[in-house]
Amino acid sequence: MTAERFYQKFKRDVLSLIEADRWTLDAGDVRRWLELAAKTDDVVRVAVNEA
């Protein structure tokens, strides 16, 4: 499952940058991150293309 494979990278790339006490992310935010990550990370690219 993609979420299990990349949650640490997502946490590092996205969640660690959030400075607000309250925030929300939706599925579109996650999809955009996957698309951007796939451009620079071969492992993510393969997973996105297989999904």
C-alpha positions as CSV (number, residue, x, y, z in Angstrom):
1,M,0.0,0.0,0.0
2,T,1.3,3.4,-1.0
3,A,0.5,5.1,2.4
4,E,2.5,2.5,4.3
5,R,5.5,2.7,2.0
6,F,5.8,6.5,2.0
7,Y,4.4,7.8,5.3
8,Q,7.8,8.6,6.7
9,K,8.8,10.6,3.5
10,F,5.4,12.4,3.6
11,K,5.9,13.2,7.2
12,R,9.3,14.6,6.5
13,D,8.3,16.5,3.4
14,V,4.9,17.8,4.4
15,L,3.9,17.4,8.0
16,S,7.2,18.5,9.5
17,L,6.9,21.9,7.8
18,I,3.5,22.7,9.2
19,E,3.9,25.4,11.9
20,A,0.3,26.0,12.7
21,D,-1.4,24.6,15.8
22,R,-4.5,23.6,13.7
23,W,-4.4,22.4,10.1
24,T,-6.1,20.1,7.6
25,L,-5.0,18.2,4.6
26,D,-7.3,16.6,2.1
27,A,-6.9,13.8,-0.4
28,G,-5.9,16.4,-3.1
29,D,-3.0,17.6,-1.0
30,V,-1.7,14.1,-0.7
31,R,-2.1,13.4,-4.4
32,R,-0.3,16.6,-5.2
33,W,2.6,15.6,-2.9
34,L,2.7,12.2,-4.6
35,E,2.8,13.8,-8.0
36,L,5.6,16.1,-7.0
37,A,7.6,13.4,-5.2
38,A,7.2,11.1,-8.2
39,K,9.1,13.7,-10.3
40,T,12.2,13.5,-8.1
41,D,12.1,10.1,-6.5
42,D,12.3,7.0,-8.6
43,V,10.8,4.7,-5.9
44,V,7.7,7.0,-5.5
45,R,7.4,7.2,-9.3
46,V,7.2,3.5,-9.7
47,A,4.6,3.2,-6.9
48,V,2.5,5.9,-8.4
49,N,2.6,4.4,-11.8
50,E,1.7,1.0,-10.4
51,A,-1.3,2.3,-8.5
